[in-house]
Amino acid sequence: MTKVLAAGDHFVAPEVFVDALRRSAGEHDLEFSTLQLPWPVEPFGPVGNVQEASGTEQQLLDALGGAEIVATQMAPFTADVLNASPQLRFVGVCRGGPVNVDLAAATDNGVIVSYAPGRNAAAAAEFAVGLILAALRRIPGSDAELKAGNWRGDYYSYDNAGIELEGATVGLVGYGAIGTIVARVLRAFGSHVLVSDPFANPEDAARDGVELVDLETLLRRSSVVSLHARLTPETRHLLNADNLKLLPEGAVLVNSARGGLLDYAPLPELLRSGRLGALAVDVYDIEPPPRDWPLFDAPNVITTPHLAGATRQTAHRAAEIVAGEVARFLAGQRPRFVANPDVLARFEGLRP
């Protein structure tokens, strides 16, 4: 009997994990316990020494109860939690990056940490394209104006009219699972797509019909820029006061990736001056942003509360990926998506 904790939340519920694990585990005898975490009803945040987590260390420790395997999205696997859980062998995190797990402590304690790349790629890509269209064509603002009793016929004037994606140059900063889908959709609209990503494969880019360029070239040439990079120390404030000035007059900027990729401080002035034509953001440097956040008063800004990955399919897909990783581990195989591969040396019996 293997004890498994399903530490779910209000998006990927504990029951979704349990159902997926039962289907994947096959003949393995599992004993389940569950933990309900408050995200997204309550925003995630730092817990102990990890980021973007939900609940408390004590809640997690109380729920573990000798579990060897955990499936979760947001549970705070801090160094203290991992050090206090000698029975734990495997943590499956159904996110693109397990930022809620102290990977060094997990490795020190012999705990494999698996993650779920691409689980929300389709959802996030669709949302990004939706933000682009909404910003280009004033959709949210026009809706709000009409509901307030204002028929904005002046939006049809040449000076106020939007631009089409057909024939437009769109720059994508980052070309992973999400960026590649966005590029495919934009190409279907007839856009010319530029990509800046030091890890992009030139052969893949040529096959996909996109042009690989450096970031400065992308910013100078793109009438629309959409961010799809991972947040690392190297990419923090990748777009900032210095290089945002390279954008063509009236360019549209979209960030549905990570708030830290973009320096938000210079944006209000760029919008008010018209240097930046519109901004659409789903992520923020502080989440949720404070009520006096300067961009709330800036013109031509679309804001949404970190919803890009919020589809029902994403929740089920995420649980299925983690369940598949657990099944491989139980069968004596190496999981496919290990965030701390150095730990595998302690599991020499695992087959590839």
N, C-alpha and C positions, 0 to 999 in steps of 0.2 A: 504494500500500500504506500503510495507516494502522496504526501500532503502538498496541496496546491492552494495558494491564495490568489483569488481573482480580485485585485484592487482596482475597481472601476470607478467611474464618475458619471455625470449626467449626460455625457456624450457616448462614450464606450462603457456601457453599463456592466456591472459585474456579471449579470446573466448572459450578456453577449459573449464575454470571455469564456464562461463555463460551457455554453453551447458549442462554441468553436473548438474548445479543448476536448470535449467529449467526442466530437466527430473525428478529430485528428488523432487522438491518442489510441484509438483502436482497442486492442486487447489489454492495454495497460490499466492497472487498477489505481484509480485516482480518488483521493478524498479531498473535497473542496471546502474551503471557507471563503467568505467574501468580505470586502470592505467597500463602503460607499464614500467616495471622496466628493467634496463640494464643488469642484470645478465643473462647468463654467458659471454656475450660479454665483460663486465667489471667484474673483480673478486669481490666477496663479501668481506666484511670486517666489522670491528666494526663501528657502527653508534650510536652516543650518548652513552647510557649505555648498548647497546645490541651487540651481536656478530653475525657474518655471515649474515649480512643484505645487502640489495641493495637499491640504491636510497637515498634520504635525508628525514629528518623529515618534512621539509617544503613541499616537493613534496607530501608526504602522507597526510599531513594536508589539502593541497589544494584539493586533490582528494576526501577526505572523504565526504565533502559536506553534512553532516547530516546522513551518512550511519549508520544503526544500526548493520549491519552484514558485515563482510569482509572475503573474501576467498583469501588466499595468500600463497606464499612460502617464500618470502624474504623481505617483507615490514618491515621497522624498527619501531616496536611498542615499542618505548622508554617510559620512565616515562613521559616525556614532552608531547609526542603525546597522550598518554592515559589520562593524566590530562586535556588536552585541548579538549577532545572528550566526553562530558557528554552523548551524545545520543547513544554511542556505547554499544552494549550488548554482541556481540559474535564475536570472531576472530577464524577462522578456518585456521590452518597452515598445509599445506600438506607435512610435514616432519616428520621424526621419533622423533625429539625433537624440540620444538619451541624456539630455542636459540635466535631468532630474536625478542622475546617478553619479556618484563620485567614482569614476572609473579606476583611479589609482587604488582606492580603498577596496573596490570590488576585486581587483587583481590580487592585492595583498591577501585578501581573504578567500581566494580561490573560487570566486563567483563569476560565472560567464554572464556577460550582459549582451543581449541581442536587441536589435532594433528593427524598424520596418520601413525601409526606403521605398518611396513611391506610393505610399498608401493613400495620400491625398493629392497625387499629381494631377489627376483629371479635374478634381474639384477646384484646386488652386489655379490651374491654368484657365478654366472656364471663368472663374471669378476675375482674374486679371484682365482677360479680354473684355469682360463686362464693364470693369472700371474704365478701361481705355475708351470704349464706346460711349459710356456715360459722360466722361470728361470731354470728349471730342464734340459731342452733340448736345451738351447742356441738359441732359435728361433729368437728373434730380432737381436742378434749379428751376427748370421749366414747370415741372410737376408742382413744386412748392408755390411758385408764383400763381399758377392757374387756380390752385386750391385756395389761395389768398384773395382771389378775385381779380387778378391782373392778367390780361391777355397780352403777352409780350410779343406782339407782331414785329417789334424792332429786332428781335432775334433773327428774323429773316433778312434783315439788311446785310449787305455785303460785308461791312466792317465787323458785324457780330456773328456772321454765319460760321459754322464749324467746318472741319475738313474731313475728307473721306479717308478710309484706310486704303482703298484702292489707289495705288500709285504712291502712297506715302512711304517714307523711310522710317522704320521703327527699329530702335535699338534695344536689345535685350542684354542686360548685365547679368550673366550667369546662364549656363546652358546645360543644366542637369535634367532630371526627369520632368520638371515643370516647364522649364524654358523650352525644351524641345517640342512639347505639345503646343505651347503658345506660338512658337514659330510656325508650326504646321497650320494652325488656324489662321494666323496672319497671312501666310502665303496664300491660303485659299481666298482670302479677301482681296488679294492682289497687291499686298505690301512688299516692299523690298526690305528684307530683314538683315540687320547688322547684329553681330554677336561679339561681346567681349567676355572672354573666359579663358584664363591661362591654362586650364585643364581640358579645354575642348579639343576633340580629335579633328584635325583638318579634313580627313577623309569623310568623317561623319557629316561635317559641315557642308562639304561639297555635295554629298549625297542628298542632304536635306535642302539644298538650294539657298543656304544662308552665307553671308560674307563675314569671315572672321577679321576683326580689327582690334586695335588697342582701344583703351577706354577713352582717351582724348579724341581720337578720330570718331568714335561712336557718338560722343556728346556733340561734336561740331556738326555732324551730318544728320542727326536724327530729329525729326519733328515730334516724335513720341519716344519716351524712354521708359522701360519697365524693368524693375529690379527683381531678380530671381536667384541671387547668390546666397551662399551660406554666410552666417555671421561668425567671423573669427576675429582674433586680434588684428589680423592683417586687413580685413575688410570693413572694420568699424569706421564709420564716416567715410566710406569709399566715395560717396558723393558729398561734396562740401562746398563752402563758400568760394573756394578758388576755382574748382572745375565746373561748378554749376553755371558760371558765367560763360562757359563755352557753348552752352545750348543756343540754338537759333532763337531769335525773338519770337515769343509766343508759343514756345514748345510746351508739350504736355508731359508731366512726370507722374509715374504710378509706382507705388511701393506696396506690394502685398506679400513681401518676403519676411523681412525682419526690420524692426524699427531702427536698430543700431547701424544699419547700412547707410543711413541718410542723416546728415546733419540738418535738423529742422530749423535751427536758429536763423539762417539767412532767408528762409522761404517766404515769410510774410512780406518782406520788402521786395523780393523778386516778383511776387504776385501783384503787389500794389503798383509797381512800376510797369507791369505788363511784360517784363523780361521773361517771366514764366507765365504762360497762358492759362494753365489749369494744373491742379494737383489733385490726385486721388490716392488716398492712403487707407490701408486696412490695419496697419501696424504702427507702433509708436515707440518713442524712446522711453516713455513712462506709460504703463498700461494699468488702468485706463488713464487717459490724459486728464489733467486737472481742468476744472471748469473755466479757469482763466487762461487756458492754453492759447497763445497768440494766433494760431492758425484758424481758430474758430471764428475770428473776426476778419480774416483775410478773404479777398474775393476769389471766386472760382475754385473753391475747395470742396471736395467730396470726401466724407469720412464714413467709415464703417467699423464696427467693433470686433476686429480680428476674426472675420467670418469666412475667409477664403477656403478653408478646408472643411467647412461645416456642411457635409452632406451625409445622408444615411448610408450611402454606399461606402463612404470613407470609414465610418465606424465599423461596419462589418468587415471590410477589407483589412483594416488594421488588426482586428482580432484574429482573422484567419491567418495573417502572416505570422503573428506571434504564436498561434497554435501550431502552425507548421514547424516553427523553430523548436518548440517544446517537443513535438513528436519526434523530430530528428534526434534531439538530445536523449530522449527516453529510449530510442532505438539504438543508441550507441554510435550515432553519427554526429559529425561536427555541424553545428548550425551554420547557415549560409551567411548571416549578417551579424558578425561578432564585433562589438565596439572595442573590446579589449583583448585582441588576439594573443597577447603575451600570456594570458591565463591558460591558454590551451595546452601549454607544456605540462600542466598539472593533470590533464585528462588524456594521457597518452593512449588510452584504449579507444578513443573516439575515432571512427572511420571517416574518411573524407566524404 
